[in-house]
Amino acid sequence: MAKYTIDQKLEAISMYESGQGSTTICHKLGISQEATILRWKYLYETYGIDGLKRSNKLPSYTSSFKMEVITWLVKNGASFPVTARHFDIPNEGTVWQWKRRYDVHGFDGLADRRKRVSNMSKDNKKLRRNDDQKKLDSDDKIKQLERD
């Protein structure tokens, strides 16, 4: 379950637009960070109600796109939130992570680490089991010969 409901997010945005300060709103609604309200406001203005819904699927970005974002960030001396908005990336923390990984690992650090090698096919598992069984059988034969 999401930490905040859409109704809570809309209430916070409404309070902010009516002139209440983000610190006051955070205290009233139990929101931990003031920047959260500003992010919700931006998402709502940009994407409407869909921007406030929690997505189960994370977007996938290519390494070259990530490099383009980092290059723009450095070249323009922009902040992470400004860069995220410029490239239509919903969360500025994503840009921060890319920059950190690039600083540590270079371009290779920007590769999508979510892609995993697919599981071994059933046919390969059977072959592997057969190979393991043959090895056990040959080991048993050797042990029996050693006993004799």
C-alpha positions as CSV (number, residue, x, y, z in Angstrom):
1,M,0.0,0.0,0.0
2,A,1.2,3.5,-0.8
3,K,2.4,5.7,2.0
4,Y,0.1,8.5,1.1
5,T,-3.3,8.2,-0.7
6,I,-4.2,10.3,-3.7
7,D,-6.7,12.2,-1.5
8,Q,-3.9,13.1,0.9
9,K,-1.7,14.3,-1.9
10,L,-4.5,16.4,-3.4
11,E,-5.3,17.9,0.0
12,A,-1.6,18.8,0.5
13,I,-1.5,20.4,-3.0
14,S,-4.8,22.3,-2.3
15,M,-3.4,23.6,1.0
16,Y,-0.2,24.7,-0.6
17,E,-2.0,26.5,-3.4
18,S,-4.2,28.3,-0.9
19,G,-1.1,29.9,0.6
20,Q,-0.2,27.6,3.5
21,G,3.4,26.9,4.0
22,S,4.9,23.5,3.2
23,T,6.2,23.2,6.8
24,T,2.7,23.8,8.2
25,I,1.2,21.3,5.8
26,C,3.8,18.7,6.7
27,H,3.0,19.0,10.4
28,K,-0.7,18.9,9.8
29,L,-0.7,15.9,7.4
30,G,2.3,14.0,8.8
31,I,4.4,14.3,5.7
32,S,8.1,13.8,6.4
33,Q,9.7,16.2,3.9
34,E,8.6,19.5,2.6
35,A,10.0,18.7,-0.9
36,T,7.5,15.9,-1.2
37,I,4.7,18.5,-1.4
38,L,6.5,20.4,-4.2
39,R,7.1,17.1,-6.1
40,W,3.4,16.2,-5.8
41,K,2.5,19.7,-7.1
42,Y,4.8,19.4,-10.0
43,L,3.6,15.9,-10.9
44,Y,-0.1,17.0,-10.6
45,E,0.5,20.0,-12.8
46,T,2.5,18.0,-15.4
47,Y,0.5,14.7,-15.5
48,G,-2.7,15.4,-13.8
49,I,-4.2,12.9,-11.4
50,D,-2.2,10.1,-13.1
51,G,1.0,11.8,-11.9
52,L,0.0,11.2,-8.3
53,K,-0.8,7.5,-8.8
54,R,1.9,5.1,-7.7
55,S,3.2,3.1,-10.7
56,N,4.1,-0.5,-10.2
57,K,6.3,-0.5,-13.2
58,L,9.5,1.5,-13.1
59,P,10.5,3.3,-16.3
60,S,13.4,2.0,-18.2
61,Y,16.0,4.4,-19.6
62,T,18.9,3.6,-21.9
63,S,22.5,4.2,-20.9
64,S,22.9,6.8,-23.7
65,F,19.9,8.7,-22.4
66,K,21.3,8.7,-18.9
67,M,24.6,10.0,-20.3
68,E,22.7,12.7,-22.1
69,V,21.0,13.7,-18.9
70,I,24.3,13.8,-16.9
71,T,26.0,15.8,-19.6
72,W,23.2,18.4,-19.6
73,L,23.3,18.5,-15.8
74,V,27.0,19.2,-15.7
75,K,27.1,21.5,-18.8
76,N,24.3,23.7,-17.4
77,G,25.2,23.5,-13.8
78,A,21.6,22.6,-13.1
79,S,20.2,21.1,-10.0
80,F,18.8,17.5,-9.9
81,P,15.2,18.7,-9.7
82,V,15.6,21.1,-12.7
83,T,17.4,18.4,-14.7
84,A,14.6,15.9,-13.9
85,R,11.9,18.3,-15.0
86,H,13.9,19.2,-18.2
87,F,14.0,15.6,-19.3
88,D,10.5,14.7,-17.9
89,I,11.9,12.3,-15.3
90,P,9.3,12.0,-12.5
91,N,11.8,11.7,-9.6
92,E,14.9,13.8,-9.2
93,G,16.5,11.1,-7.1
94,T,16.8,9.0,-10.2
95,V,19.1,11.7,-11.8
96,W,21.1,11.8,-8.5
97,Q,21.6,8.0,-8.6
98,W,22.7,8.1,-12.2
99,K,25.2,10.9,-11.5
100,R,26.6,9.1,-8.5
101,R,27.0,5.8,-10.4
102,Y,28.6,7.7,-13.3
103,D,31.1,9.4,-10.9
104,V,32.1,6.0,-9.4
105,H,31.9,3.6,-12.4
106,G,31.9,5.8,-15.5
107,F,29.6,5.0,-18.4
108,D,29.4,1.3,-17.4
109,G,27.7,2.3,-14.2
110,L,24.8,3.6,-16.2
111,A,23.8,0.1,-17.5
112,D,20.4,-1.1,-16.5
113,R,21.1,-3.5,-13.7
114,R,17.5,-4.8,-13.5
115,K,18.0,-7.1,-16.5
116,R,19.0,-10.5,-15.3
117,V,20.0,-13.6,-17.2
118,S,17.0,-15.7,-17.8
119,N,16.5,-18.8,-15.8
120,M,18.0,-22.0,-17.2
121,S,15.6,-23.8,-19.6
122,K,14.0,-27.1,-18.5
123,D,16.0,-28.9,-21.2
124,N,19.3,-27.6,-19.9
125,K,18.3,-28.5,-16.3
126,K,17.6,-32.1,-17.4
127,L,21.0,-32.2,-19.2
128,R,22.7,-30.8,-16.1
129,R,20.9,-33.4,-13.9
130,N,22.0,-36.2,-16.2
131,D,25.6,-35.0,-16.2
132,D,25.5,-34.8,-12.4
133,Q,24.0,-38.3,-12.2
134,K,26.7,-39.7,-14.5
135,K,29.4,-38.1,-12.4
136,L,27.8,-39.7,-9.3
137,D,27.6,-43.1,-11.0
138,S,31.3,-42.9,-12.1
139,D,32.3,-41.8,-8.6
140,D,30.4,-44.8,-7.1
141,K,32.1,-47.2,-9.5
142,I,35.5,-45.8,-8.6
143,K,34.8,-46.2,-4.9
144,Q,33.6,-49.8,-5.4
145,L,36.7,-50.6,-7.4
146,E,38.9,-49.1,-4.6
147,R,37.1,-51.3,-2.1
148,D,37.7,-54.5,-4.2
